[in-house]
Amino acid sequence: MILDRYLIKQFFPIFVVAISLFVLLLSLIDLFANLWRYLNYEVPLKQILQVCVYYIPKSFSYALPISLLFAAAYTLGDLYSRNELTSIFASGIPFWRFSLSLLCMGLAASIFSFHFEDKVVIPTFRIKNDLSRVLLHQSRTENNSDIVIKAKNGRLIYAVDYYDAQAQILNGLSIIEQAETGTFLSLVRSPKASWTGTHWVLSNALMYAWEDGLLRAKALPDTDIYREHPDTFRRNSMQAEDLPAREAALMVEDLKIAGLPYIKALADYYHRYSFASVSFVVMILSISMGGRFRKNILLMSLISSLGVAVVFYVMEMISMMMARLGYIPPLLGAWFPVGFFVSIGLLLLQSAKT
């Protein structure tokens, strides 16, 4: 439709300018927040710029929803101020139909946002953080110490003194096996266990079990029954929000199998999908509020859209906090703000005066 192409033509340049400015602003904020540390450690300019480059995808992810909101509100406000919408509405085209192309762009942006976050933002942000720690002499490792996990529905309990993530070696390993009723069956102790790709190989392992009323020890023969994936031990030090969606799902499954608390990780996993829809939500809100005013249209549209967006983020923060603490189901906590504001936005959009 000619009007759809015209609206997109008006919208797109404003969106490009807006997201460029917001990305630049967010990058500068991050740079100046750490600039004194870089200067203190005499970090070369080239490496500082490298950190900034790796932060650009994260800045883009943050800037996308607010840029869409601003560009939609500004475009519609500008069309109102030039009285171009008067002739469009006089021809019988309702406001929601005229804005349909912007809604489609918001939906496409949400789909893009999910995959962009999963494939680009998370890896580059991890590289940026690792590089920053190296330059600022801050240490972080994926190794773990004093790990305790459950497996096989709680029948196996692993206690590890230290896990070497790079070599995939468990040091100071103890494995307690118990019956479904919780009755102790055996204890396996090994100074070291190595991952072969399919199972753990225990070195100099001893098994302690009750025999004739006494707890006796004997050498554990070679076995391949211990198959818990190495990431099970590594993920204890990570957050679901820092992992791609597939790995976050595996982390939740690991926690469930191990009998460990998983509500927070599950809420963060659902939030990965609901947060990607923010671009669509803010587009609906921006369009619906952009058609409510006849005077000071640009200013009022921007203020109203930003105000509703702030309420959305606050509601999302509260619902996610309640979901992570287990007060409400994780799925409800992640998706309730989205469903609520999409419904409100669509109602406002249908009732917009034309």
C-alpha positions, 0 to 999 in steps of 0.5 A: 500500500502506498500509505504504508510505504510513505509511513515507513519512509517517514519513520525509518530515517528518524529511527536510524538517527535515534538509535545511533544517538542512543547507542552512542550515548550508552557507549559513552556512559559505559566508557566514562564510568570506567575511564578513570580505571583505564587511566589508572592502569595506563590501558592503551587507547587501542584496547579501550576502543576495543572494549567499546566496540564489543559493547556496541551490540549490548548498547544496540539491544538497550537502545532498540525499544526506546528508539522505536518508541521515539521514532514512532511518536515523532513520526505520527506527531509530525504528520499530525502537525502538518495536517497530513493525517486529516486527508488520510482519515477523511478518506475513511482509513482508520488510525489503527489501519494506517499504523499497521505497518509500524506494528509489523515493524515492532513485531519484526524488531521483537523477533530480531531482538531475540535472535540478536541477543542470543547470537550476538549480544551475549557472546560479545558482552561476555568478551567485553567483560572478560577483556575489561577484567584483564585490562583492569586486573580483575580476576574471574574464573569459571572454576568452582569450589565446594560444589554440591549437586544432586542427580538421578532425582536425588539418589546421587549426591556429588560433593566436589572440593574443586572443579577445573572447568578448562581441564574438565577435572573434578578434584576431591570428589565424593559421591553419596548414593542413597535409596529413594527413601533416603537410606544410605547405600554407599559412599565413593571417594576419589582424589580426581575424576576426569571427563571422557566425553561420555562419562567420568573416570575416577582415579584410585576410587574407594567405595564405602558400603555397609557389610555385615553391620560394618562400613567397609571400603573396597576399590571401585572397579572401572565404571561408566555410570557417572554421566553428569555433564561437566556443565552441571558443575560449571553452571552453578557459578553462572546466571541463566540471563548470561546464557543463550536460550538453549543453554539457559534451558539446559541449566534449568533442567540441570537444577531440576534434576539435581533437586536444587532451587530452579525458580529464579533460573526458570523465571530468567529463562522465560524473561528472555522471551518476554523481554524480546517482545518489548519492542512490539509493546513499546511500538503499540504504546507509542502509536496508541498514545500518539493518536490521543492529542490534537495540541502540542502533539509531538511533546504530549505524545513523547511524554505520554509514551515515555511515561507509560513505558516507564510504568511498563518497566517498573511493573516488569521489574516487580513481577520478575522480582516476585517470580524469582522469589517464588511468590507467583509462577515464573511464566506469569511473572515474565509475561504478565506485564507484556500481556497487560500492556499489549491489551491496553495498547490495542484498546487505545489504538482501536478507540483512537479518534480519527 
